[in-house]
Amino acid sequence: MSSGPTPVSFKVRTQSRVMEVAFDDGAQFSIPFELLRVYSPSAEVRGHGHGQETLQTGKREVGIVGVEPVGNYGIKPLFSDEHSSGIFTWEYLYQLGRDQDAMWETYLQKLEAAGFTRESGRDQDMSSAGGSACGHHH
């Protein structure tokens, strides 16, 4: 296990749709729910191997309805779109917070490459056709 930064404060802000996390090294991040959802470390989002990632769309208004602890190394957010299979380690949350500007830009570029505008892809859900990217119900 990594001995990287660990959270000393953790808050889910449902009105502003951000997760606020403060770490023991002094770093503090406010991570949008949408960013957490589109970068979920789950098979549904990441696939089962390199190149199998599934672009998440229509997640602008996603909420978090609960958070479950996972051992002493992370959390599992329960999103309002019923996605609940991603386990966010403290290390990954730290990375999301630290790198969120670059990760956001990468996500917006992927939306454009898929034929959306930066805004429309955040509102339109392509996955509403049913099923999930890897054929399993998550």
C-alpha positions in Angstrom: 0.0 0.0 0.0 1.1 3.5 -0.7 1.9 5.8 2.2 0.8 8.9 0.2 -1.3 11.7 1.5 -4.4 10.8 3.5 -7.6 12.9 3.9 -8.0 14.8 7.2 -11.3 16.4 6.1 -13.9 15.1 3.6 -17.2 16.8 2.7 -19.8 16.2 0.0 -21.5 19.4 -1.0 -24.8 18.4 -2.7 -25.9 21.9 -3.6 -22.7 23.0 -5.3 -22.1 19.4 -6.5 -18.4 19.2 -5.3 -16.5 16.9 -3.0 -14.1 18.9 -0.8 -11.1 17.0 0.4 -8.2 18.2 2.6 -5.1 16.0 2.9 -2.5 15.7 5.6 0.1 17.4 3.5 -1.9 20.6 3.4 -3.4 20.2 -0.1 -7.1 21.0 -0.4 -9.2 20.2 -3.4 -12.8 20.9 -4.5 -13.6 18.2 -7.1 -16.8 18.5 -9.1 -19.1 15.5 -9.0 -19.2 15.5 -12.8 -15.4 15.1 -13.0 -15.5 12.3 -10.4 -18.2 10.5 -12.4 -16.6 10.8 -15.9 -13.2 9.6 -14.5 -14.7 6.9 -12.3 -12.1 4.1 -11.8 -14.7 1.4 -12.8 -14.8 -1.1 -15.5 -17.9 0.7 -16.9 -15.8 3.8 -17.5 -12.3 2.5 -18.0 -13.2 -0.8 -19.7 -11.3 -4.0 -19.0 -8.1 -2.9 -20.6 -6.2 -0.1 -22.4 -8.3 1.4 -25.3 -11.6 0.2 -23.9 -12.5 3.4 -22.1 -16.1 4.6 -22.6 -16.7 8.3 -23.0 -19.2 9.4 -20.4 -21.8 11.9 -21.5 -24.7 13.7 -19.9 -23.2 13.9 -16.4 -23.3 17.7 -15.8 -26.1 17.4 -13.3 -25.0 14.1 -11.6 -25.2 14.0 -7.9 -23.8 11.9 -5.1 -26.4 10.3 -2.9 -24.1 8.5 -0.6 -20.5 7.6 0.0 -19.3 4.2 1.4 -15.9 3.8 3.0 -13.6 1.2 1.4 -11.2 -0.1 4.1 -8.9 2.7 5.2 -7.7 3.5 1.7 -10.6 5.0 -0.2 -14.3 5.5 -0.9 -17.1 4.4 -3.2 -19.4 7.2 -4.1 -23.0 6.4 -5.0 -24.0 8.6 -7.9 -27.5 9.7 -8.7 -27.4 8.0 -12.1 -27.0 4.7 -10.1 -23.3 4.3 -10.9 -21.7 2.8 -7.8 -18.9 0.5 -8.9 -15.9 2.9 -8.8 -13.5 2.7 -5.9 -11.6 6.0 -5.4 -8.4 5.5 -3.5 -7.0 8.4 -1.5 -4.2 8.5 -4.0 -6.6 8.7 -7.0 -8.7 11.4 -5.3 -5.5 13.4 -4.7 -4.6 13.0 -8.4 -8.1 14.1 -9.5 -7.8 17.2 -7.3 -4.3 18.1 -8.3 -4.7 17.4 -12.0 -8.4 18.4 -12.5 -7.7 21.3 -14.8 -5.8 19.1 -17.3 -8.2 16.2 -16.9 -11.2 18.5 -17.5 -9.6 19.8 -20.7 -8.9 16.2 -21.9 -12.5 15.3 -21.2 -13.8 18.3 -23.2 -11.5 17.4 -26.1 -12.8 13.9 -26.1 -16.4 15.2 -26.2 -15.4 17.3 -29.3 -13.7 14.4 -30.9 -16.9 12.4 -30.5 -18.9 15.1 -32.3 -20.3 17.0 -29.4 -19.7 20.6 -28.4 -18.0 21.0 -25.1 -21.4 21.8 -23.6 -23.8 19.5 -25.4 -21.8 16.4 -24.5 -22.1 17.3 -20.8 -25.9 17.4 -21.1 -26.7 14.6 -23.6 -26.5 11.0 -22.3 -25.3 8.6 -25.1 -25.6 5.6 -22.8 -29.4 5.9 -22.4 -29.7 3.2 -25.1 -29.3 0.6 -22.3 -26.7 -1.7 -21.0 -23.2 -0.8 -20.2 -20.0 -0.5 -22.2 -18.6 -3.9 -21.1 -21.8 -5.8 -21.3 -22.3 -6.2 -17.6 -24.8 -4.4 -15.5 -23.0 -2.3 -13.0 
